[in-house]
Amino acid sequence: MSEITQQLSSESIAVLEMIAGGSTYEQILSAYPNLAYPDIFRAASEALDVMSQRSTNKASYQMTDIRKADALGR
């Protein structure tokens, strides 16, 4: 299981997989009757939050490497 999927709820993963497969909101709600439109929006928001955290962590890691290289005179 990837780092991203570990941070997403199973409900969000199911919704995002259907979106990626080209499903409409109506098809998603039909497949998962316990969901409502706000649940679809929440899945997208959750995915964006995870991706934002990942980008921030990656950028800070790169800055750490740059600072180390500068300190070593590279």
C-alpha positions as CSV (number, residue, x, y, z in Angstrom):
1,M,0.0,0.0,0.0
2,S,1.4,3.4,-1.0
3,E,2.1,6.2,1.4
4,I,-0.8,8.2,-0.1
5,T,-3.4,5.5,0.1
6,Q,-2.5,4.9,3.7
7,Q,-3.5,8.6,4.4
8,L,-6.8,8.4,2.5
9,S,-10.0,6.9,3.9
10,S,-11.3,3.8,2.2
11,E,-14.4,5.8,1.2
12,S,-12.3,8.4,-0.5
13,I,-10.2,5.8,-2.3
14,A,-13.3,4.2,-3.7
15,V,-14.7,7.6,-4.8
16,L,-11.4,8.7,-6.4
17,E,-11.1,5.3,-8.2
18,M,-14.5,5.8,-9.7
19,I,-13.7,9.4,-10.7
20,A,-10.5,8.2,-12.3
21,G,-12.4,5.6,-14.2
22,G,-14.7,8.3,-15.7
23,S,-17.7,7.7,-13.5
24,T,-20.2,10.6,-13.0
25,Y,-21.3,11.8,-9.6
26,E,-24.6,10.0,-10.2
27,Q,-22.9,6.7,-11.0
28,I,-20.8,7.0,-7.8
29,L,-23.8,7.7,-5.7
30,S,-25.6,4.8,-7.3
31,A,-22.7,2.4,-6.6
32,Y,-22.4,3.7,-3.0
33,P,-26.0,4.6,-1.8
34,N,-24.7,5.5,1.6
35,L,-22.8,8.5,0.1
36,A,-24.0,12.0,-0.8
37,Y,-22.5,14.8,-2.9
38,P,-20.6,16.3,0.0
39,D,-18.8,12.9,0.4
40,I,-17.5,13.1,-3.1
41,F,-16.3,16.7,-2.5
42,R,-14.7,15.6,0.7
43,A,-12.8,12.8,-1.1
44,A,-11.3,15.3,-3.5
45,S,-10.4,17.7,-0.7
46,E,-8.8,14.8,1.2
47,A,-6.7,13.9,-1.8
48,L,-5.6,17.4,-2.3
49,D,-4.6,17.7,1.3
50,V,-2.5,14.6,1.1
51,M,-0.8,15.7,-2.1
52,S,-0.1,19.2,-0.6
53,Q,1.5,17.6,2.4
54,R,3.6,15.3,0.2
55,S,4.7,18.3,-1.9
56,T,5.7,20.3,1.2
57,N,7.6,17.4,2.7
58,K,9.4,16.8,-0.6
59,A,10.4,20.4,-1.0
60,S,11.7,20.7,2.6
61,Y,13.7,17.5,2.1
62,Q,15.3,19.0,-1.0
63,M,16.2,22.2,0.8
64,T,17.8,20.2,3.6
65,D,20.0,18.5,1.0
66,I,20.9,21.8,-0.6
67,R,21.9,23.3,2.8
68,K,24.0,20.2,3.6
69,A,25.8,20.5,0.3
70,D,26.4,24.2,0.9
71,A,27.8,23.5,4.3
72,L,30.2,21.0,2.8
73,G,31.3,23.4,0.2
74,R,29.9,21.5,-2.8
